[in-house]
């Protein structure tokens, strides 16, 4: 039974190829020539987030990086490499950090439990919590508390983006814009948190992670 489930993925792949070629015989040939996305999307690794579907974008329109709880951590060489490539080489016009309500990583960060290797990663979210504790703790329910931290965490990660030389250089060179979003799993809607990090950091001298 498990092997059948696994094999189904390849069957689905073949059907997908056939559907694409029926619409456009040069679809894959054209895609293989290169990419020129206008957006870098930094989101959570949660399996319930169909990024292209929920944004109505096609393959090649989004450059995507995902990790637990959509973090921007300066010691994460994977994320920093993606950011550098997206801004300096692909010249993306927008970078989006997108969290989602009910995030398991955020919920775990609020609990005083040892979860193993992921504990060190969750420390980054706990820092977001400490910075926004009054706002988060004033929520009346546990669900609301998690969702408030989801929003606060997105805000902190947008700030972390602004602290990188890649983003600051991108703003100067091609008017790069940074955004913070939250996705509502229950409604399927995206919410722009309208974070104006550029204004918040207006008086900041060049302060970089990299």
N, C-alpha and C positions, 0 to 999 in steps of 0.2 A: 504493500500500500504506500509506504513512504517513498519507494523508488518511483512509483507512478506519479506521485505529487511532484517529485523532482524532475522527471522526464517531461511533465506537462509544461514546464517553463520553456523548454526547447521547442515544443510543439506550438506554444503561443508565439514564440519568436518567429517561427517560419510563417505563421499566419499574418503576423504584423508586417513582415517583409513583403509578402504578397500584396497586402492591402496598400502599402505605400507605393509599390511599383505600379499597381493598377491605376493609381491616381497620377503618379509622376514617375515615368521610367528612369529618369535621371536623378531621382531623389538622393540615393546614397552616393552616387558619383559626385554630385554637387556638394554634399555635406563633407565628403572626404577632402575637399580642396582647402578647407580652413574654417576658422570661426571668427566672428566679429561681434560678440555680445555687447550690449549696452549696459548690462546690469551684472553686478556681483551680488549674489544672494548668500547670506550667512545664516543658516537655520539649524534647527534641532534635528537630530538623527531619528526622531520618532517616525515610525512606519506609517502613521496616519496622515502624513503631510505630503500630498501630491503636488509638488511645487509648480510644475508647468500647468497642471489642470486648474489649480486655484488662482493662478495669475493669468490664465488664458494665453500663455505663451507657447511657442513651438520650440522644437529642438534647435539649439544654437543661439537662442535669444538670452538665455541666462547662464552665467558662469556660476557654479554652485559649490559651496563648501558647507558641510554639515558636521556637527559634533553634539555631544550631550549638552543640552540647554543653551545652544547657540552662543557659545562663549568666544570672546576675543581676548586671548591670553598671550602676552608678549613673549612667553617662553615656548609657545607652541609653534615650532618651526614649520609645521604643515600649513597652518593658517597663515602665518606671516609670508610664506612662499606664495601661497595662493593670492594673497592681497597684493604683494609686489607685482606678480605677473599680471594680475587683472588691471592694476592701475597704470603700471609703466609700459607694459607691452600691448595688452588689449585695449588700453585707453577707455575703460568703461566710464560711463557718465554718471552712474549711480551705484552706491554700495548700500545694501539693505541688510540690517540685522532684524531677523524675524523670530520672535518667540511664539509660544502658543499657550493658551489657558489650559490648566490641568497638567502642566509639564511634570513628568515624573522626576526628572533631575532636580528641578526646583523644589518639589515636595520633599524629596529625600534630603536636601540641604537644610530643611527646617527641622528635621528630626535628629535627635542625638543618638544615632545608631551607627555602629561600624559596619560598613558594607564592603570592605576589602579595598582592592586597588583603586576603585573609583573615589574613595574618600579624599584623596589628594586633589582630584579634579573638582569635587564639590566644595572644597575650601574657597575656590574662586567665587562661587555663588554665595557662600556664607559671608564673604566680604561685601557683596552687594547688599545683603540683608542688614549687616551692621550699619552701613551708610544710610539705609532707608528704614531703619527699624521702627521708628514712630509711625510712619505711614503704613507699614505692613501690619504691625501689631494692633492697629486701631480697627482692623477689619473684624466684623462680628462673627464670621464663620471660618472654619478651617479652609474651605474651598476659596472663599474670598481672600483669605490671607495668602494662599498660594498664588492666586491670580494677581494680587497686588505686587508680590515679589517678582512674578513673571514680568510685569511692566517695568518695575524698578530695575530688574536685571538687564532688560533690553536697553534701558537708558544708560546704565553703566557701561555696557559693551559699545554703545555708540560713542561714548566719551573715550573709551579705550582706543577706538579707531582714530579719533581726532588727535590722539597723542602720538601717533606714528608719523614718521617723516614721509612715508609713502602717501598718506592721505593729505598731509599738509602741502606736499609738492604737487599732488594731483589737483588740489583746489586752486593753486596758483597757475598751473600749466593749462588746465582745460576745464576749469570750473566744476570739478568733481563735487557731487552732492551726496550727503550721507543721510540715511533715514532709519527710523526705528518703527517696526510694525509688530502687531500681535495678531495671531490667527485664532479665531474662535471655533474650536472643534464642534461645538453643539450647533452652531449656525452656519458654519462654512464661510464666514465673512472675515475679511482682513480689516484691521484698524490701524490707521496711521497715528502714532503717538505724538507726531508733530514736535519732535525734539529739536530744539535749535541749539545744537552744541557749538556751532560756530560763534553764536552770540555769547554763549556761556564762557567760551575760551578766548574772547576777543582781546583781553588784556594779557593773554598768556604768551610768553616768549617760546621759542622753539623747544618743546619738551617732547623728547622722543623715546620710544622703547628700543628701536633698532639702530 
